[in-house]
Amino acid sequence: MITANYVSNAVGSLLAGFLIVWLFFEGTLALCVMVAVFVIPLSLLLTGRRKKNLDLKEALRLLDFRRKKKIFKIFLMLFFVTGLSFGFRSGFIFPLFLSNNGFDIGTVGLLIGLQTSFAGLISYLFARKFELGKLILMSGILYTVILSLLGFSSSVIAGILVIAFGIVEGLRGIGLEGIVSKITSEESYGTDIGLLMMGRNIGATLSLAMSGFLISMWGFAAPFLMSASILAIFYVTSYLILKE
């Protein structure tokens, strides 16, 4: 699933860079809306388990944080930490970084697309190839190294490192999905994932909001180093927990 997600994002990024040049931002966004419309009829074709009536009491019970296992509560906080880390290098930051290094819009789309393509390829090739704890630690160390170097790079080197970051993204995606599969409960799988993603998204919102100010004051090295250092809390702690 995550490979399919990366591949589709890669195709979209590759196309977006060139479509913005030909159709400008307005035309490209209008095309995105037209494509998104097809999601509605496609979703109606999905089949699943027998439908059940919504039980509000049961839904609230599944969302009750106090009922969750200790390991789930720990990883809920760690997912918040990952969100803080990811927000300092996600969203507008990579495209703006590449643009400031002299790459035009089409090339920015190409580089981001290649990065995401690498992530999809790596997630497919290396799924279940490593022990989860070691995978988390290895991907985390690579994340810290590449992102730290990226903060002090420029021109062609910056483009190469942005593409290479796709390797880290692929490994990181496998690791996060592996953690989710271990700490979620079958009866509350959807709500557990929702809680984990809520924690991560809150963290990402805070750091993404701060990143613009950091870039304007100290350049791109500031958010990249913040992201690299904060994620160390996640992958070191996760490795120690999974090792036990």
C-alpha positions in Angstrom: 0.0 0.0 0.0 2.7 2.5 0.9 4.6 1.6 -2.3 1.5 2.4 -4.3 1.1 5.7 -2.4 4.7 6.7 -3.1 4.5 5.7 -6.8 1.3 7.7 -7.4 2.8 10.7 -5.5 5.9 10.5 -7.7 3.8 10.5 -10.9 1.8 13.5 -9.6 5.0 15.4 -8.6 6.6 14.7 -12.0 3.6 15.9 -13.9 2.9 18.9 -11.6 6.3 20.5 -12.3 5.7 20.5 -16.1 2.0 21.2 -15.9 2.6 24.4 -13.9 4.9 25.6 -16.6 2.4 24.9 -19.4 -0.9 25.5 -17.5 0.2 27.8 -14.7 -0.8 27.1 -11.1 -4.5 27.8 -11.7 -4.8 25.3 -14.6 -2.9 22.7 -12.7 -5.0 23.0 -9.6 -8.2 22.8 -11.7 -6.9 19.6 -13.3 -6.2 18.2 -9.8 -9.8 18.9 -8.9 -11.1 17.1 -12.0 -8.9 14.0 -11.2 -10.1 14.0 -7.6 -13.7 13.8 -8.7 -13.1 10.2 -9.9 -12.3 9.2 -6.3 -16.1 9.4 -5.4 -17.4 6.7 -7.9 -14.3 4.6 -7.4 -14.9 4.5 -3.6 -18.4 3.3 -4.1 -17.1 0.2 -5.8 -15.3 -0.9 -2.6 -16.8 -3.8 -0.8 -16.0 -4.9 2.8 -17.5 -6.5 5.8 -21.2 -6.5 6.7 -22.3 -3.0 7.6 -23.1 -2.3 11.3 -25.0 0.5 12.9 -22.9 3.1 14.5 -22.7 2.6 18.3 -21.7 5.9 19.8 -20.9 4.3 23.2 -18.7 1.7 21.6 -16.9 4.3 19.4 -16.1 6.4 22.5 -14.8 3.3 24.3 -12.4 2.6 21.4 -11.2 6.2 21.5 -10.7 6.2 25.3 -7.0 6.8 25.7 -7.0 5.4 29.3 -7.9 1.9 27.9 -4.9 1.8 25.6 -1.9 -0.3 26.4 1.3 1.3 27.8 3.3 0.7 24.6 0.6 2.3 22.6 0.7 5.4 24.8 4.4 5.6 24.5 4.3 5.4 20.7 1.5 7.9 20.6 4.0 10.4 22.1 6.7 9.2 19.8 4.5 9.7 16.8 4.0 13.3 18.0 7.8 13.6 18.0 8.0 12.3 14.4 5.4 14.9 13.4 7.6 17.7 15.0 10.6 16.4 13.0 8.8 15.9 9.7 7.1 19.3 9.8 10.6 21.0 9.6 11.3 19.5 6.2 7.8 18.8 4.6 5.2 20.7 2.7 6.7 23.8 1.0 10.2 23.4 2.3 11.9 21.1 -0.2 10.5 22.9 -3.2 11.4 26.3 -1.8 14.9 25.0 -0.9 15.4 23.7 -4.5 14.0 26.9 -6.0 16.4 29.0 -3.9 19.3 26.8 -5.2 18.5 27.9 -8.8 16.2 25.0 -10.0 13.3 26.0 -12.1 9.7 24.8 -11.5 9.9 21.9 -13.9 13.2 20.6 -12.5 11.8 21.0 -8.9 8.9 18.7 -9.9 11.3 16.3 -11.5 13.6 16.1 -8.5 10.7 15.7 -6.0 9.2 13.0 -8.3 12.5 11.1 -8.4 12.8 11.3 -4.6 9.3 9.8 -4.2 10.0 7.2 -6.9 13.1 6.1 -4.9 11.0 5.9 -1.8 8.4 3.7 -3.5 11.1 1.4 -4.9 13.0 1.1 -1.6 9.8 0.4 0.3 8.9 -2.4 -2.1 12.4 -4.0 -2.3 13.2 -3.8 1.4 9.9 -4.7 3.0 10.4 -7.5 5.5 14.1 -7.7 4.7 15.3 -6.3 8.1 14.3 -6.7 11.7 12.0 -3.8 12.6 14.1 -2.3 15.4 17.3 -2.3 13.2 15.4 -0.9 10.3 14.1 2.0 12.4 17.6 2.7 13.7 19.2 2.5 10.3 16.7 4.7 8.6 16.9 7.2 11.4 20.6 7.5 11.3 20.5 8.0 7.5 17.8 10.6 8.0 20.0 12.5 10.4 23.1 12.3 8.2 21.5 13.3 4.9 19.3 16.0 6.3 22.2 17.6 8.2 24.3 17.6 5.0 21.4 19.0 3.1 21.3 22.1 5.3 24.8 23.1 4.2 24.6 22.0 0.5 23.8 24.0 -2.6 23.4 23.7 -6.3 23.8 20.3 -7.9 24.8 18.6 -4.6 21.5 19.8 -3.0 19.5 18.2 -5.9 21.4 14.9 -5.5 20.8 14.8 -1.7 17.1 15.6 -2.2 16.8 12.6 -4.5 18.9 10.4 -2.1 16.5 11.4 0.7 13.9 9.2 -1.1 15.9 6.1 0.1 15.4 7.3 3.7 11.7 8.0 3.1 11.2 4.4 1.8 12.9 2.8 4.7 11.1 5.2 7.2 7.7 4.3 5.7 8.3 0.6 6.2 9.4 1.2 9.8 6.3 3.3 10.7 3.9 0.7 9.1 5.7 -2.0 11.0 5.3 -0.2 14.3 1.6 0.4 13.5 1.0 -3.3 12.8 2.5 -4.2 16.2 0.9 -1.8 18.5 -2.7 -1.5 17.2 -5.6 -3.7 18.2 -7.7 -5.6 15.7 -11.0 -4.4 17.3 -9.9 -0.7 17.2 -7.5 -0.7 14.2 -9.0 2.3 12.6 -9.3 4.4 15.7 -5.8 3.4 16.9 -4.3 4.6 13.6 -6.4 7.7 13.8 -5.0 8.6 17.2 -1.4 7.9 16.1 -1.9 10.1 13.0 -3.6 12.8 15.0 -0.5 13.0 17.3 1.8 13.1 14.3 -0.2 15.7 12.5 -0.4 18.0 15.5 3.4 17.8 15.8 3.8 18.5 12.1 1.4 21.5 12.2 3.4 23.1 15.0 6.9 22.6 13.4 5.7 23.5 9.8 4.3 26.8 11.2 7.6 27.5 12.8 9.8 26.5 9.8 9.0 29.6 7.8 10.3 31.9 10.6 13.4 29.7 11.0 14.2 29.9 7.3 13.7 33.6 7.2 16.0 34.2 10.2 18.8 31.5 9.8 18.3 29.8 6.4 17.4 26.2 5.6 20.1 24.7 7.8 18.0 25.6 10.9 14.9 23.6 10.1 16.9 20.7 8.6 19.1 20.4 11.7 16.0 20.7 14.0 14.3 17.9 12.0 17.4 15.7 12.1 18.0 16.1 15.8 14.4 15.7 16.9 13.9 12.5 15.0 16.8 11.0 17.0 14.5 10.9 20.0 12.1 8.7 18.0 14.4 6.2 16.5 16.6 5.7 19.5 13.7 5.2 21.9 11.8 3.0 19.3 14.9 0.8 18.8 15.3 0.3 22.6 11.6 -0.6 23.0 11.5 -2.9 20.1 14.7 -4.6 21.2 13.0 -5.5 24.4 
